[in-house]
Amino acid sequence: MKNKIRVYRSIHKVSQQDLADRLKVSRQTINAIENDKYSPSLELALKMTKLFDCKVEDLFEL
Amino acid sequence: MTLLFPNRLKAFSRFMFYFSFLFGVVYLVFLEGDQQIEALFTIQVPALLSAELFGDLKAGWQWVEAMVIDEFLSVLIIVFGILAGFSREKHEDELIDKMRNDSLRWSLFINYGFLLLTLLGVYGMIYLSFMFAQLFLILFLFNIIFDIKLFRHYKSAGNEE
């Protein structure tokens, strides 16, 4: 599953650490998701879309 | 909610697990049969069941004389192996949980693969030694695979992109 988290992060000027803190995960986890090494759970994906104020399909694609 | 032990137990348990495991291997390879050590660790212990070699089975509460170094090491390996593998990380999240589950799955596959090889290829008295080793192999594999995964995970994001 591909994602555009890095793009949205740079639009919203949020660092990996800031995003990790807000989502209550580690920075390494954000890094793994951004590099397509790990697909987040539905709960985490929905939290991200809420933070970036976008739809799931904007952030993730198969 | 995942059932895990507190993070404060992690470091000590990990140290104690690997130390006990290493000590167990050293004991089995170099010290087993040493009469001085066996005499030192032979004590009266409470038992529910006991049977001497070629003797009758004795059931019920009783005291038996036993060399307890292997029991002592086994308890240490089991308790600290479980505590080390199932204690929270500092930043416990879903990726860590997935790594823990993956490690458990791999350790189970390898352990039972090894057990199949033992069942089909090992005969005689050495078979018992292999079966005894299998009791702890799954815990050892789980901890070592999980620790390697954690090491690679923490190392993977050294620089923020």
Backbone of each chain as ProteinMPNN parsed JSONL, in Angstrom:
{"seq_chain_A": "MKNKIRVYRSIHKVSQQDLADRLKVSRQTINAIENDKYSPSLELALKMTKLFDCKVEDLFEL", "coords_chain_A": {"N_chain_A": [[0.842, -1.197, 0.0], [0.659, 2.149, -0.974], [1.538, 5.488, 0.103], [0.904, 8.979, 0.888], [1.988, 10.338, 2.978], [4.343, 11.686, 3.62], [4.24, 13.845, 1.855], [1.922, 15.178, 2.719], [2.748, 15.756, 5.262], [4.767, 17.579, 4.801], [3.308, 19.641, 3.626], [1.715, 20.431, 5.757], [3.681, 21.183, 7.428], [4.82, 19.471, 9.449], [6.848, 17.559, 11.54], [8.323, 14.215, 11.535], [8.556, 13.356, 14.151], [6.758, 15.053, 15.513], [4.343, 14.261, 14.345], [4.334, 11.59, 15.125], [4.165, 11.885, 17.904], [1.637, 13.056, 18.141], [0.048, 11.004, 17.214], [0.567, 9.063, 18.974], [2.511, 7.077, 18.55], [5.745, 5.6, 17.731], [8.548, 7.459, 16.34], [9.962, 5.919, 14.586], [8.028, 4.198, 13.656], [6.376, 5.874, 12.118], [8.238, 6.508, 10.177], [8.644, 3.945, 9.047], [6.114, 3.519, 7.953], [5.944, 5.603, 6.08], [7.926, 4.799, 4.325], [6.804, 2.639, 3.139], [7.161, 0.221, 4.438], [5.576, -0.759, 6.315], [2.138, -1.285, 6.768], [-0.292, 0.75, 8.102], [-2.682, 0.265, 10.823], [-6.29, 0.331, 10.52], [-7.347, 2.093, 12.37], [-5.166, 3.777, 12.986], [-4.684, 4.856, 10.47], [-7.057, 6.284, 10.037], [-6.853, 8.162, 12.089], [-4.731, 9.638, 11.115], [-5.801, 10.763, 8.773], [-7.652, 12.415, 9.919], [-6.032, 14.21, 11.269], [-4.674, 15.413, 9.119], [-6.765, 16.393, 7.78], [-8.091, 15.163, 5.524], [-9.22, 12.752, 3.03], [-9.268, 9.137, 3.368], [-8.532, 7.851, 0.996], [-7.088, 9.855, -0.193], [-4.755, 9.901, 1.167], [-3.809, 7.29, 1.232], [-3.123, 4.651, -1.125], [-3.836, 1.716, -3.069]], "CA_chain_A": [[0.0, 0.0, 0.0], [1.462, 3.386, -1.048], [0.911, 6.595, 0.837], [1.446, 10.326, 0.63], [2.134, 10.966, 4.3], [5.466, 12.634, 3.583], [3.757, 15.051, 1.159], [0.991, 15.885, 3.616], [3.536, 16.25, 6.379], [5.486, 18.798, 4.402], [2.287, 20.696, 3.431], [1.29, 20.913, 7.086], [4.911, 21.511, 8.177], [4.859, 18.628, 10.655], [7.976, 16.608, 11.488], [7.966, 12.822, 11.859], [8.415, 13.255, 15.605], [5.489, 15.71, 15.894], [3.241, 13.386, 13.918], [4.377, 10.405, 15.988], [3.661, 12.278, 19.23], [0.185, 13.267, 18.079], [-0.626, 9.718, 16.97], [0.991, 8.174, 20.078], [3.347, 5.965, 18.069], [7.141, 6.042, 17.711], [8.965, 8.079, 15.074], [10.365, 4.82, 13.701], [6.815, 3.649, 13.039], [6.008, 6.815, 11.055], [9.25, 6.307, 9.132], [8.355, 2.664, 8.38], [4.891, 3.687, 7.143], [6.279, 6.471, 4.942], [8.76, 4.041, 3.387], [6.016, 1.466, 2.701], [7.62, -1.024, 5.067], [4.516, -1.199, 7.228], [0.812, -0.719, 6.501], [-0.895, 1.027, 9.419], [-4.026, -0.254, 11.09], [-7.376, 1.23, 10.111], [-7.464, 3.132, 13.405], [-4.078, 4.747, 12.819], [-4.914, 5.537, 9.183], [-8.146, 7.251, 10.234], [-6.326, 9.264, 12.912], [-3.895, 10.468, 10.228], [-6.664, 11.556, 7.88], [-8.281, 13.456, 10.749], [-5.01, 15.236, 11.515], [-4.366, 16.129, 7.873], [-8.043, 16.863, 7.252], [-8.252, 14.656, 4.159], [-9.885, 11.449, 2.974], [-8.33, 7.995, 3.422], [-8.002, 7.579, -0.348], [-6.108, 10.886, -0.543], [-3.509, 9.599, 1.887], [-3.349, 5.92, 0.917], [-3.645, 4.006, -2.335], [-3.386, 0.331, -3.237]], "C_chain_A": [[0.886, 1.26, 0.0], [0.756, 4.502, -0.284], [1.59, 7.924, 0.525], [1.644, 11.084, 1.951], [3.24, 12.023, 4.286], [5.038, 13.957, 2.947], [2.867, 15.874, 2.085], [1.721, 16.468, 4.83], [4.234, 17.552, 6.023], [4.51, 19.954, 4.134], [1.907, 21.315, 4.781], [2.467, 21.29, 7.995], [4.979, 20.785, 9.543], [6.034, 17.649, 10.523], [7.473, 15.197, 11.818], [7.71, 12.682, 13.358], [7.103, 13.877, 16.089], [4.303, 14.807, 15.568], [3.156, 12.145, 14.822], [3.796, 10.721, 17.368], [2.144, 12.433, 19.211], [-0.576, 11.951, 17.918], [-0.301, 8.677, 18.053], [1.65, 6.89, 19.554], [4.789, 6.465, 18.066], [7.464, 6.653, 16.346], [9.378, 7.001, 14.06], [9.171, 4.22, 12.978], [6.347, 4.556, 11.896], [6.953, 6.639, 9.862], [8.983, 5.023, 8.339], [7.117, 2.774, 7.489], [5.211, 4.51, 5.892], [7.075, 5.726, 3.886], [8.106, 2.747, 2.923], [6.526, 0.138, 3.277], [6.555, -1.579, 5.998], [3.21, -0.504, 6.85], [0.107, -0.491, 7.832], [-2.262, 0.393, 9.578], [-5.06, 0.774, 10.621], [-7.497, 2.402, 11.091], [-6.408, 4.216, 13.219], [-4.259, 5.541, 11.53], [-5.998, 6.609, 9.33], [-7.704, 8.442, 11.079], [-5.489, 10.213, 12.051], [-4.752, 11.352, 9.344], [-7.347, 12.683, 8.652], [-7.294, 14.595, 11.0], [-4.734, 16.078, 10.27], [-5.626, 16.663, 7.18], [-8.224, 16.455, 5.771], [-8.962, 13.307, 4.206], [-8.826, 10.332, 3.004], [-7.701, 7.761, 2.052], [-7.048, 8.67, -0.847], [-4.734, 10.526, 0.01], [-2.921, 8.24, 1.504], [-3.916, 5.444, -0.409], [-3.049, 2.61, -2.471], [-2.424, 0.2, -4.411]], "O_chain_A": [[1.751, 1.417, 0.862], [-0.454, 4.462, -0.06], [2.691, 7.975, -0.023], [1.487, 12.303, 2.017], [3.097, 13.103, 4.859], [5.404, 15.036, 3.412], [3.029, 17.086, 2.221], [1.357, 17.523, 5.348], [4.29, 18.491, 6.816], [4.841, 21.113, 4.384], [1.796, 22.532, 4.926], [2.287, 21.661, 9.155], [5.164, 21.391, 10.599], [6.181, 16.99, 9.494], [6.359, 15.013, 12.308], [6.784, 11.993, 13.784], [6.421, 13.323, 16.952], [3.397, 14.613, 16.379], [2.074, 11.715, 15.224], [3.036, 9.932, 17.928], [1.452, 12.003, 20.134], [-1.691, 11.8, 18.416], [-0.826, 7.563, 18.042], [1.389, 5.788, 20.037], [5.034, 7.634, 18.365], [6.779, 6.415, 15.351], [9.175, 7.146, 12.854], [9.281, 3.786, 11.831], [5.966, 4.069, 10.831], [6.53, 6.623, 8.707], [9.085, 5.012, 7.112], [7.073, 2.194, 6.404], [4.801, 4.158, 4.786], [6.924, 5.983, 2.692], [8.771, 1.866, 2.379], [6.346, -0.922, 2.679], [6.626, -2.734, 6.418], [3.178, 0.709, 6.639], [-0.074, -1.43, 8.607], [-2.915, 0.031, 8.599], [-4.733, 1.932, 10.362], [-7.719, 3.545, 10.692], [-6.703, 5.409, 13.283], [-4.02, 6.748, 11.496], [-5.861, 7.713, 8.802], [-8.111, 9.578, 10.835], [-5.53, 11.43, 12.231], [-4.473, 12.54, 9.179], [-7.589, 13.763, 8.113], [-7.651, 15.772, 10.953], [-4.58, 17.297, 10.353], [-5.55, 17.3, 6.13], [-8.474, 17.292, 4.903], [-9.267, 12.787, 5.279], [-7.653, 10.559, 2.705], [-6.502, 7.506, 1.944], [-6.295, 8.456, -1.797], [-3.701, 10.81, -0.597], [-1.704, 8.064, 1.458], [-5.041, 5.784, -0.776], [-1.922, 2.352, -2.05], [-1.944, -0.897, -4.698]]}, "seq_chain_B": "MTLLFPNRLKAFSRFMFYFSFLFGVVYLVFLEGDQQIEALFTIQVPALLSAELFGDLKAGWQWVEAMVIDEFLSVLIIVFGILAGFSREKHEDELIDKMRNDSLRWSLFINYGFLLLTLLGVYGMIYLSFMFAQLFLILFLFNIIFDIKLFRHYKSAGNEE", "coords_chain_B": {"N_chain_B": [[-6.957, -4.511, 24.069], [-3.552, -5.174, 24.473], [-2.105, -7.718, 26.417], [0.505, -7.082, 28.421], [3.665, -6.948, 30.203], [5.056, -4.506, 32.551], [7.287, -1.913, 31.329], [9.542, -1.457, 32.911], [10.502, -3.91, 33.712], [11.81, -4.959, 31.588], [14.655, -4.631, 30.748], [16.204, -5.844, 32.829], [15.067, -8.403, 32.844], [15.684, -9.29, 30.283], [18.492, -9.386, 30.388], [18.816, -11.303, 32.448], [17.557, -13.503, 31.282], [19.157, -14.158, 28.978], [21.57, -14.59, 30.283], [20.925, -16.744, 32.02], [20.223, -18.657, 30.123], [22.623, -18.969, 28.717], [24.234, -19.856, 30.813], [22.934, -22.243, 31.329], [23.486, -23.665, 28.959], [26.285, -23.832, 29.142], [26.451, -25.318, 31.484], [25.201, -27.738, 30.667], [26.952, -28.582, 28.641], [29.596, -28.544, 29.697], [29.609, -28.957, 32.518], [27.803, -30.858, 33.427], [27.257, -33.756, 35.339], [29.358, -33.345, 36.987], [30.531, -34.144, 40.071], [30.961, -32.672, 42.413], [29.497, -30.298, 42.053], [26.954, -31.375, 41.713], [26.531, -32.553, 44.206], [26.463, -30.302, 45.792], [24.095, -29.101, 44.971], [22.128, -30.943, 45.525], [19.249, -31.552, 47.205], [16.546, -31.914, 49.643], [13.342, -31.92, 48.332], [9.91, -30.798, 47.984], [7.367, -32.897, 46.527], [4.829, -33.936, 44.181], [4.491, -36.133, 42.601], [6.549, -38.969, 42.103], [9.089, -41.108, 40.775], [11.406, -43.625, 40.939], [14.131, -44.795, 38.848], [13.096, -47.595, 37.135], [11.48, -48.06, 39.278], [8.5, -47.986, 41.429], [5.641, -45.867, 40.836], [5.147, -43.096, 42.882], [2.556, -41.484, 44.335], [1.112, -38.388, 45.576], [1.601, -36.083, 48.345], [4.957, -35.623, 49.216], [8.427, -35.891, 50.257], [11.323, -35.662, 48.337], [14.676, -36.564, 47.393], [16.582, -34.542, 45.367], [18.555, -33.37, 42.575], [18.802, -30.095, 42.04], [19.68, -28.183, 40.211], [19.089, -28.092, 37.483], [16.314, -27.694, 37.537], [16.253, -25.205, 38.783], [17.611, -23.556, 36.886], [15.876, -23.92, 34.732], [13.486, -22.731, 35.629], [14.339, -20.064, 35.873], [14.969, -19.476, 33.168], [12.47, -19.794, 31.897], [10.729, -17.974, 33.29], [12.091, -15.439, 33.078], [12.437, -15.384, 30.334], [9.836, -15.163, 29.324], [9.057, -12.755, 30.564], [10.928, -10.991, 29.406], [10.312, -11.08, 26.671], [7.649, -10.303, 26.615], [7.338, -7.783, 27.764], [6.507, -4.315, 27.861], [7.693, -2.052, 25.337], [9.498, 1.109, 25.427], [8.237, 2.952, 23.729], [5.656, 1.622, 23.024], [3.847, 0.429, 20.365], [1.625, -0.208, 17.531], [3.247, -1.279, 15.518], [5.42, -2.399, 16.867], [4.016, -4.356, 18.221], [3.216, -5.921, 16.085], [5.716, -6.825, 15.24], [6.399, -8.356, 17.427], [4.462, -10.373, 17.289], [5.124, -11.481, 14.774], [7.677, -12.459, 15.352], [7.064, -14.405, 17.216], [5.586, -16.155, 15.632], [7.537, -16.976, 13.74], [9.376, -18.211, 15.461], [7.869, -20.321, 16.373], [7.416, -21.806, 14.001], [10.104, -22.522, 13.308], [10.892, -23.904, 15.608], [9.102, -26.115, 15.658], [9.739, -27.255, 13.226], [12.311, -28.072, 13.753], [11.678, -29.875, 15.744], [10.297, -31.823, 14.294], [12.411, -32.777, 12.717], [13.951, -33.847, 14.768], [12.24, -35.862, 15.74], [12.153, -37.546, 13.546], [14.785, -38.115, 12.95], [16.487, -38.535, 15.109], [17.605, -40.852, 17.438], [17.659, -43.088, 20.308], [19.36, -42.462, 23.493], [20.184, -39.836, 23.242], [18.086, -38.587, 22.109], [16.387, -37.8, 24.174], [17.819, -35.673, 25.276], [17.652, -33.865, 23.169], [14.895, -33.448, 23.12], [14.587, -32.234, 25.591], [16.003, -29.888, 25.181], [14.312, -28.706, 23.352], [12.288, -27.71, 24.902], [13.017, -25.179, 25.667], [13.824, -23.96, 23.399], [11.951, -22.631, 21.743], [11.33, -20.351, 23.221], [13.821, -19.146, 23.363], [14.364, -18.7, 20.612], [12.224, -16.984, 19.981], [12.806, -14.718, 21.598], [15.335, -13.96, 20.612], [14.861, -13.465, 17.887], [12.944, -11.425, 18.078], [14.444, -9.457, 19.432], [16.406, -8.922, 17.511], [14.814, -7.892, 15.461], [13.819, -5.613, 16.788], [16.212, -4.202, 17.185], [16.951, -3.654, 14.528], [14.745, -2.125, 13.829], [14.906, 0.166, 15.518], [17.299, 1.121, 14.611], [16.756, 1.705, 12.036], [15.562, 4.214, 11.595], [17.4, 6.354, 11.92], [17.965, 8.905, 10.923], [15.853, 11.65, 10.394], [13.59, 11.969, 7.7]], "CA_chain_B": [[-5.71, -4.115, 24.753], [-2.615, -6.294, 24.543], [-1.638, -8.017, 27.769], [1.966, -7.011, 28.484], [4.236, -6.574, 31.493], [5.586, -3.134, 32.508], [8.582, -1.705, 30.666], [10.657, -1.46, 33.879], [11.007, -5.281, 33.863], [12.387, -5.411, 30.316], [16.127, -4.716, 30.67], [16.687, -6.833, 33.781], [14.603, -9.727, 32.403], [16.448, -9.669, 29.087], [19.827, -9.769, 30.854], [18.712, -12.55, 33.212], [17.202, -14.594, 30.363], [20.325, -14.586, 28.191], [22.559, -15.109, 31.242], [20.48, -18.078, 32.464], [20.287, -19.562, 28.979], [24.045, -19.237, 28.483], [24.697, -20.672, 31.935], [22.349, -23.564, 31.099], [24.249, -24.332, 27.892], [27.614, -24.13, 29.713], [26.261, -26.423, 32.438], [24.929, -28.985, 29.94], [28.099, -29.009, 27.825], [30.858, -28.712, 30.422], [29.557, -29.237, 33.955], [26.857, -31.913, 33.797], [27.947, -34.952, 35.82], [30.38, -32.953, 37.962], [29.998, -34.639, 41.353], [30.989, -31.607, 43.431], [28.351, -29.4, 41.81], [25.72, -32.135, 41.954], [26.378, -32.715, 45.658], [26.112, -28.982, 46.319], [22.722, -28.74, 44.61], [21.187, -32.013, 45.843], [18.534, -31.227, 48.448], [15.201, -32.48, 49.773], [12.34, -30.997, 47.767], [8.547, -31.339, 47.997], [6.938, -33.411, 45.222], [3.486, -34.525, 44.095], [4.676, -37.447, 41.963], [7.954, -39.321, 41.9], [9.332, -42.515, 40.407], [12.806, -43.96, 40.726], [14.35, -45.579, 37.636], [12.554, -48.96, 37.27], [10.74, -48.163, 40.533], [7.057, -47.711, 41.342], [5.212, -44.472, 40.869], [4.615, -42.704, 44.195], [1.716, -40.295, 44.191], [0.765, -37.737, 46.832], [2.591, -35.179, 48.931], [6.12, -36.353, 49.717], [9.732, -35.237, 50.099], [12.27, -36.493, 47.585], [15.995, -35.962, 47.221], [16.786, -34.275, 43.937], [19.577, -32.409, 42.182], [17.857, -29.075, 41.581], [20.27, -27.108, 39.393], [18.363, -27.981, 36.208], [15.018, -27.061, 37.836], [16.535, -23.802, 39.073], [17.886, -22.873, 35.62], [14.665, -23.964, 33.897], [12.55, -21.709, 36.12], [14.89, -18.751, 35.496], [14.846, -19.29, 31.715], [11.05, -19.637, 31.533], [10.163, -16.726, 33.849], [12.708, -14.246, 32.49], [12.192, -15.421, 28.881], [8.494, -14.616, 29.085], [9.064, -11.337, 30.953], [11.713, -10.215, 28.441], [9.604, -11.014, 25.384], [6.298, -9.721, 26.705], [7.297, -6.506, 28.489], [6.305, -3.178, 26.961], [8.796, -1.192, 24.932], [9.258, 2.482, 25.887], [7.182, 3.457, 22.854], [4.915, 0.453, 22.542], [2.788, 0.781, 19.417], [1.131, -1.349, 16.761], [4.335, -1.905, 14.753], [6.143, -3.251, 17.832], [3.131, -5.497, 18.47], [3.301, -6.773, 14.896], [7.037, -7.473, 15.259], [6.348, -9.389, 18.47], [3.677, -11.489, 16.743], [5.924, -12.116, 13.712], [8.769, -13.212, 15.997], [6.461, -15.59, 17.838], [5.221, -17.073, 14.537], [8.771, -17.564, 13.202], [9.978, -19.116, 16.455], [7.041, -21.536, 16.402], [7.72, -22.579, 12.784], [11.456, -23.085, 13.378], [10.925, -24.874, 16.701], [8.422, -27.36, 15.294], [10.539, -27.844, 12.147], [13.4, -28.743, 14.456], [11.077, -31.016, 16.456], [10.044, -32.866, 13.281], [13.714, -33.37, 12.391], [14.342, -34.661, 15.934], [11.386, -37.057, 15.784], [12.42, -38.455, 12.428], [16.198, -38.386, 12.693], [17.317, -38.726, 16.313], [17.159, -42.034, 18.188], [18.51, -43.452, 21.447], [19.312, -41.605, 24.679], [20.39, -38.428, 22.859], [16.747, -38.082, 21.775], [15.874, -37.121, 25.378], [18.513, -34.38, 25.379], [17.068, -32.988, 22.142], [13.543, -33.082, 23.557], [14.747, -31.299, 26.701], [16.411, -28.606, 24.584], [13.14, -28.145, 22.661], [11.443, -27.015, 25.874], [13.439, -23.788, 25.796], [14.227, -23.432, 22.092], [10.955, -21.693, 21.215], [11.473, -19.103, 23.974], [15.085, -18.55, 22.943], [14.196, -18.202, 19.24], [11.32, -15.835, 20.033], [13.505, -13.551, 22.144], [16.451, -13.521, 19.764], [14.283, -12.886, 16.66], [12.311, -10.161, 18.459], [15.498, -8.482, 19.731], [17.033, -8.523, 16.234], [13.834, -7.014, 14.791], [13.807, -4.328, 17.508], [17.48, -3.523, 16.904], [16.868, -3.127, 13.155], [13.695, -1.104, 13.826], [15.406, 1.4, 16.12], [18.42, 1.593, 13.807], [16.268, 2.059, 10.693], [15.155, 5.615, 11.46], [18.408, 7.186, 12.568], [17.82, 10.289, 10.456], [14.507, 11.983, 9.947], [13.559, 12.393, 6.294]], "C_chain_B": [[-4.806, -5.344, 24.894], [-2.111, -6.474, 25.97], [-0.115, -8.06, 27.776], [2.417, -6.612, 29.884], [4.831, -5.165, 31.4], [6.986, -3.065, 31.91], [9.762, -1.802, 31.636], [11.249, -2.86, 34.087], [11.873, -5.723, 32.686], [13.904, -5.665, 30.373], [16.672, -5.819, 31.584], [16.311, -8.251, 33.33], [15.408, -10.218, 31.202], [17.843, -10.145, 29.487], [19.781, -11.139, 31.542], [18.393, -13.742, 32.304], [18.432, -15.089, 29.608], [21.413, -15.161, 29.099], [22.19, -16.537, 31.663], [20.604, -19.094, 31.329], [21.739, -19.972, 28.706], [24.613, -20.14, 29.579], [24.179, -22.107, 31.793], [23.119, -24.347, 30.05], [25.623, -24.745, 28.418], [27.514, -25.32, 30.677], [26.085, -27.757, 31.707], [26.161, -29.511, 29.211], [29.304, -29.368, 28.688], [30.726, -29.255, 31.857], [28.631, -30.38, 34.355], [27.628, -33.171, 34.207], [29.045, -34.639, 36.817], [29.854, -33.256, 39.362], [29.964, -33.574, 42.437], [29.779, -30.688, 43.285], [27.052, -30.121, 42.128], [25.468, -32.317, 43.449], [25.916, -31.411, 46.299], [24.633, -28.66, 46.099], [21.71, -29.871, 44.865], [20.561, -31.755, 47.205], [17.195, -31.97, 48.491], [14.2, -31.457, 49.222], [10.947, -31.63, 47.859], [8.146, -31.797, 46.596], [5.517, -33.944, 45.299], [3.531, -35.923, 43.498], [6.164, -37.734, 41.916], [8.056, -40.791, 41.518], [10.82, -42.701, 40.199], [12.914, -44.73, 39.407], [13.974, -47.039, 37.908], [11.756, -49.156, 38.578], [9.261, -47.873, 40.324], [6.793, -46.212, 41.374], [4.637, -44.172, 42.249], [3.841, -41.41, 44.012], [1.421, -39.699, 45.555], [1.912, -36.906, 47.37], [3.738, -35.961, 49.55], [7.368, -35.493, 49.584], [10.647, -36.184, 49.337], [13.612, -35.766, 47.509], [16.235, -35.761, 45.735], [17.899, -33.267, 43.736], [18.83, -31.292, 41.447], [18.452, -28.01, 40.656], [19.524, -26.961, 38.052], [16.971, -27.363, 36.406], [15.198, -25.556, 38.037], [16.757, -23.011, 37.777], [16.653, -22.832, 34.726], [13.673, -22.886, 34.311], [13.034, -20.317, 35.715], [14.67, -18.479, 34.013], [13.388, -19.024, 31.334], [10.508, -18.286, 32.011], [10.752, -15.5, 33.154], [12.555, -14.219, 30.971], [10.843, -14.822, 28.54], [8.447, -13.128, 29.433], [9.798, -10.477, 29.915], [10.942, -10.03, 27.128], [8.288, -10.271, 25.451], [6.228, -8.523, 27.657], [7.174, -5.387, 27.467], [7.629, -2.54, 26.565], [8.494, 0.209, 25.455], [8.158, 3.136, 25.054], [6.459, 2.275, 22.235], [3.827, 0.926, 21.587], [2.45, -0.427, 18.548], [2.223, -2.032, 15.934], [5.168, -2.833, 15.647], [5.328, -4.528, 18.086], [3.182, -6.485, 17.296], [4.643, -7.525, 14.877], [7.065, -8.599, 16.296], [5.592, -10.618, 17.958], [4.442, -12.238, 15.648], [7.03, -12.986, 14.314], [8.24, -14.511, 16.599], [6.118, -16.636, 16.768], [6.464, -17.767, 13.979], [9.382, -18.57, 14.182], [9.192, -20.42, 16.525], [7.337, -22.424, 15.188], [9.072, -23.275, 12.9], [11.514, -24.187, 14.444], [10.276, -26.201, 16.296], [9.065, -28.035, 14.084], [11.672, -28.666, 12.753], [12.888, -29.989, 15.185], [10.794, -32.171, 15.486], [11.343, -33.582, 12.908], [14.177, -34.289, 13.528], [13.559, -35.971, 15.971], [11.785, -38.078, 14.726], [13.882, -38.848, 12.279], [17.064, -38.633, 13.906], [16.757, -39.892, 17.127], [18.123, -42.319, 19.331], [18.413, -42.412, 22.55], [19.459, -40.125, 24.332], [19.064, -37.754, 22.483], [16.165, -37.297, 22.961], [16.516, -35.75, 25.556], [17.933, -33.383, 24.387], [15.676, -32.524, 22.576], [13.595, -32.068, 24.691], [15.111, -29.906, 26.169], [15.224, -27.907, 23.913], [12.227, -27.366, 23.613], [11.749, -25.519, 25.9], [13.75, -23.141, 24.449], [13.241, -22.384, 21.584], [11.073, -20.332, 21.904], [12.752, -18.374, 23.562], [14.948, -17.935, 21.549], [13.333, -16.946, 19.233], [12.059, -14.583, 20.504], [14.592, -13.046, 21.215], [15.914, -12.882, 18.476], [13.669, -11.52, 16.969], [13.369, -9.088, 18.738], [16.197, -8.016, 18.463], [16.105, -7.567, 15.484], [13.802, -5.634, 15.454], [15.065, -3.524, 17.195], [17.43, -2.88, 15.513], [15.845, -1.997, 13.067], [14.225, 0.231, 14.367], [16.547, 2.002, 15.301], [17.921, 2.187, 12.491], [15.973, 3.542, 10.528], [16.122, 6.528, 12.201], [18.281, 8.654, 12.189], [16.405, 10.529, 9.983], [14.558, 12.479, 8.51], [12.542, 13.5, 6.12]], "O_chain_B": [[-5.229, -6.4, 25.366], [-1.74, -5.511, 26.641], [0.487, -8.968, 27.203], [1.659, -6.018, 30.65], [5.085, -4.675, 30.3], [7.76, -4.02, 31.974], [10.862, -2.184, 31.234], [12.37, -2.989, 34.58], [12.581, -6.727, 32.766], [14.371, -6.767, 30.086], [17.499, -6.628, 31.164], [17.118, -9.176, 33.418], [15.765, -11.392, 31.111], [18.324, -11.168, 28.999], [20.595, -12.017, 31.258], [18.889, -14.848, 32.521], [18.72, -16.286, 29.594], [22.099, -16.112, 28.723], [23.039, -17.429, 31.663], [21.028, -20.231, 31.536], [22.043, -21.145, 28.494], [25.375, -21.067, 29.304], [24.891, -23.065, 32.097], [23.379, -25.539, 30.218], [26.076, -25.864, 28.177], [28.369, -26.205, 30.685], [26.707, -28.762, 32.052], [26.397, -30.718, 29.16], [29.964, -30.378, 28.444], [31.628, -29.933, 32.349], [28.666, -30.829, 35.501], [28.544, -33.598, 33.505], [29.608, -35.547, 37.428], [28.849, -32.688, 39.788], [29.065, -33.559, 43.278], [29.123, -30.346, 44.269], [26.152, -29.548, 42.741], [24.327, -32.244, 43.904], [25.096, -31.407, 47.217], [23.998, -28.023, 46.939], [20.554, -29.761, 44.458], [21.248, -31.74, 48.226], [16.771, -32.572, 47.504], [14.215, -30.286, 49.602], [10.817, -32.853, 47.817], [8.526, -31.18, 45.601], [5.058, -34.355, 46.365], [2.722, -36.786, 43.838], [6.96, -36.82, 41.707], [7.214, -41.606, 41.892], [11.429, -42.016, 39.378], [11.92, -45.254, 38.906], [14.505, -47.644, 38.84], [11.404, -50.282, 38.932], [8.818, -47.562, 39.219], [7.596, -45.417, 41.863], [3.76, -44.886, 42.734], [4.386, -40.387, 43.596], [1.469, -40.394, 46.57], [3.047, -37.012, 46.908], [3.501, -36.877, 50.337], [7.362, -34.483, 48.879], [10.732, -37.369, 49.658], [13.68, -34.537, 47.553], [16.106, -36.694, 44.942], [18.162, -32.424, 44.594], [18.29, -31.512, 40.363], [17.779, -27.026, 40.351], [19.349, -25.85, 37.551], [16.499, -26.605, 35.558], [14.417, -24.746, 37.538], [16.177, -21.942, 37.585], [16.406, -21.838, 34.043], [13.089, -22.209, 33.465], [12.243, -19.486, 35.269], [14.239, -17.39, 33.636], [13.107, -18.128, 30.537], [9.902, -17.545, 31.236], [10.017, -14.626, 32.695], [12.545, -13.142, 30.376], [10.718, -14.063, 27.579], [7.87, -12.331, 28.692], [9.354, -9.378, 29.585], [10.932, -8.941, 26.555], [7.854, -9.675, 24.465], [5.194, -8.275, 28.278], [7.675, -5.495, 26.347], [8.569, -2.494, 27.358], [7.371, 0.483, 25.88], [7.263, 3.788, 25.591], [6.638, 1.972, 21.055], [2.979, 1.736, 21.963], [2.93, -1.533, 18.796], [2.14, -3.233, 15.674], [5.569, -3.918, 15.225], [5.877, -5.628, 18.157], [3.191, -7.702, 17.482], [4.697, -8.708, 14.54], [7.668, -9.65, 16.078], [6.021, -11.754, 18.163], [4.417, -13.467, 15.593], [7.286, -14.097, 13.851], [8.872, -15.563, 16.509], [6.327, -17.833, 16.962], [6.464, -18.98, 13.766], [9.844, -19.639, 13.784], [9.767, -21.492, 16.712], [7.489, -23.639, 15.322], [9.184, -24.47, 12.627], [12.095, -25.251, 14.228], [10.824, -27.273, 16.552], [8.955, -29.251, 13.925], [11.952, -29.787, 12.33], [13.564, -31.016, 15.24], [11.017, -33.337, 15.809], [11.386, -34.807, 12.796], [14.722, -35.366, 13.287], [14.121, -37.042, 16.198], [11.763, -39.287, 14.956], [14.198, -39.802, 11.569], [18.255, -38.912, 13.766], [15.573, -39.91, 17.463], [19.262, -41.852, 19.326], [17.505, -41.581, 22.554], [18.931, -39.262, 25.032], [18.934, -36.531, 22.53], [15.53, -36.259, 22.773], [15.852, -34.787, 25.938], [17.742, -32.21, 24.708], [15.324, -31.355, 22.418], [12.769, -31.159, 24.76], [14.6, -28.891, 26.64], [15.138, -26.679, 23.905], [11.487, -26.478, 23.189], [10.862, -24.697, 26.124], [13.92, -21.925, 24.362], [13.655, -21.355, 21.049], [10.935, -19.291, 21.263], [12.769, -17.15, 23.427], [15.359, -16.797, 21.322], [13.66, -15.963, 18.568], [11.954, -13.522, 19.889], [14.757, -11.838, 21.048], [16.448, -11.87, 18.021], [13.853, -10.569, 16.209], [13.209, -7.939, 18.327], [16.547, -6.841, 18.347], [16.552, -6.557, 14.94], [13.763, -4.612, 14.769], [14.999, -2.315, 16.969], [17.812, -1.723, 15.337], [16.041, -1.03, 12.331], [14.024, 1.284, 13.761], [16.746, 3.217, 15.289], [18.569, 3.053, 11.903], [16.118, 4.078, 9.43], [15.713, 7.366, 13.004], [18.465, 9.539, 13.025], [15.829, 9.715, 9.261], [15.415, 13.278, 8.134], [12.358, 14.0, 5.01]]}, "name": "protein", "num_of_chains": 2, "seq": "MKNKIRVYRSIHKVSQQDLADRLKVSRQTINAIENDKYSPSLELALKMTKLFDCKVEDLFELMTLLFPNRLKAFSRFMFYFSFLFGVVYLVFLEGDQQIEALFTIQVPALLSAELFGDLKAGWQWVEAMVIDEFLSVLIIVFGILAGFSREKHEDELIDKMRNDSLRWSLFINYGFLLLTLLGVYGMIYLSFMFAQLFLILFLFNIIFDIKLFRHYKSAGNEE"}
